[in-house]
């Protein structure tokens, strides 16, 4: 069996990454990032605010269950 050079077996790394420089793919990456960003921006400060307000850890944990469907939404995607 003849061993081919690494670049011929797996291709050039830049060629594989080139697809992510296309405008449509960049738009999808941006939209995916921005759809998850609001949850992270709101959830962590809210937990800190509830802790400072004297809310018990049990109640904070139950409140966090409200976000469970949002966290698992990727399972519903096709």
C-alpha positions, 0 to 999 in steps of 0.5 A: 500500500502506497502512503500518500502525503498528509495534504493529499489524504486530508486536504488542506486545512485552509480549504476546509475552513474556507466554507466558513468565510462565505457570507451565508455561513457567516450570517448563520453563525451570527444568527446562531450566536445572537439567538443564544446571547440574550439568555446568557446575558439575562440569566446570570445577572438575574440569579445574582440579583435573586441571591442578593435579594435573599431568595432561597437557593431552592426557589432560585433552582425552581426559577431556573427550571423555567429556562429548561425548555429554552436550553433544550430547544436544539433537540426540537430542531430538524 
